[in-house]
Every structure is written in structure tokens, then in C-alpha cells.
Amino acid sequence: MTIGSLTRRAAAALGALLTLTGLGLLPSAPPAGAADQTVCHTASLPQQRTEVNADVTVPQFDPALGTLTSVTVSNQAAHLVTDAEFQNVAQTSVVFSETMQYTLTFTSPAGLASPPALTGSIQRIPPTTLAPFSGTQNFQGADSVSEPTTTRDATATPETSNDPGVLAAFTGTGSVAFHVQSMIGEVFNGGGGNVVAQINTFVAATTEVCYTYTPTEVLASPPVTAPPAPPAVAAPQFTG
């Protein structure tokens, strides 16, 4: 066997080893950057009696996913449920009406802008004549009037930020708290100062936060190919 043949075989073996271990002689081109992605989290405040003054928490953006580029509060909504009943306990008939007024406030954390408060009203009872008191307080009969169960949905305007301080505050492995507060007012008209009321009001709330981010670039593993077949070796020749 000649030295040239051994050299070619050694080079072929070295090339096969480099290919198998991913150490190619020429570097491969880096993969193209991935497009921005979005992940959303939703948290809810279960239905409970007003007044409400509580926090709703959502997870922070996980930095392992990539680099946060914007925070959007895509949905903040409240659901009101209420009913009422009234009874005239005066000795004479009266004209009576009643209206509920509400204010719902969502307060954002970490420098993110908060939406305007949600305000509105629900007329519980239109002007109604109530008979003189029957002598039994039971919210029944001509001296009484009831508001059936009434619901109202209210949704806040979305808020978005790409402020570096806000992005930093929303990035981590913990959570951020959005504050929910309700204020209910009742406006009575007429009744002569002798009306008994029983009112129930409940509220539930939902907050959805969406994170837009640039994913962390993951380099693809180099392809693994089978080593080339070694070149044929000529049989040694003997001369006499």
C-alpha cells in the first residue's frame, strides 16, 4: 500500500468524523428570525356582593419565551346582577320610583394606563302607585312592587403599552394585580318616607392580558449524514 493511499483514507475518515460530530469544515447559515408571537392570560373575580374592592391577578410574561415587546389589556369586563322589592308602610297610597346608579373602576398596575371608569344606571321601578300598608310586611300585595332579576354587562376600553418600564414590570415569574372596585348608589323618588326596601346586588369581573414578544432564537442542530464509503484499495502486487 502506498503512502498516498493511506493519506486519502485518513482524510476521508477525518471528514466522516467531522460530519458525524457536527463540526463541518464550512459553517452553516444562521436560521431566519422568528415572527412575533402573542400569549394571553385571563383571570376572574367570582360573582360576589357589592361593594367590591379587590385584586385580580395574572401571571407576568415568562422571559424564557423571549423578549416582551408590548402589553395589552385586551378585555376588562364586569357583570352586574341585581333585584329588589319595595313595600309601602304608610297609611295612605304613595307614588314611588327607584333607580340604581353604578360606577365600576379598573386600575392597572406597574405604570400601565387605566381605562375610564364604567358608569351607568338601571331603573329598578318606574313611577308606580302603591296602596296603603296592608298591615303585614311581606313584600306582597298592592302595597308592594318588585324588580325582577336584572343584569348589566359593561366593558372597559383596551389599553396597550410598549413603554420599557411597563415591559420590565410585567416581565418575570410572578404575577401582577389589577384592581377592581364597584360603587352602587340608590335614588328613591316619592314614597312619603315610609317605604321598606330589600335590595341585592352582585358583581363579577374578568381581566385578559396579552403579551406580544419576540421568541428566543433556537439554533437548529446540523444535519447528521452517513460517512462516505472508504475508497477501494488495490490488492498488493508481488514481483519475483
C-alpha positions, 0 to 999 in steps of 0.5 A: 500500500502506498503512502498516498493511499493511506493519506486519502483514507485518513482524510476521508475518515477525518471528514466522516468524523467531522460530519458525524460530530457536527463540526463541518469544515464550512459553517452553516447559515444562521436560521431566519428570525422568528415572527412575533408571537402573542400569549394571553392570560385571563383571570376572574373575580367570582360573582360576589356582593357589592361593594367590591374592592379587590385584586385580580391577578395574572401571571407576568410574561415568562422571559424564557419565551423571549423578549416582551415587546408590548402589553395589552389589556385586551378585555376588562369586563364586569357583570352586574346582577341585581333585584329588589322589592319595595313595600309601602308602610304608610297609611295612605297610597304613595307614588314611588320610583327607584333607580340604581346608579353604578360606577365600576373602576379598573386600575392597572398596575406597574405604570400601565394606563387605566381605562375610564371608569364604567358608569351607568344606571338601571331603573329598578321601578318606574313611577308606580302607585302603591296602596296603603300598608296592608298591615303585614310586611311581606313584600306582597300585595298592592302595597308592594312592587318588585324588580325582577332579576336584572343584569348589566354587562359593561366593558372597559376600553383596551389599553396597550403599552410598549413603554420599557418600564411597563415591559420590565414590570410585567416581565418575570415569574410572578404575577401582577394585580389589577384592581377592581372596585364597584360603587352602587348608589340608590335614588328613591323618588316619592314614597312619603318616607315610609317605604321598606326596601330589600335590595341585592346586588352582585358583581363579577369581573374578568381581566385578559392580558396579552403579551406580544414578544419576540421568541428566543432564537433556537439554533437548529442542530446540523444535519447528521449524514452517513460517512462516505464509503472508504475508497477501494484499495488495490490488492498488493502486487508481488514481483519475483 
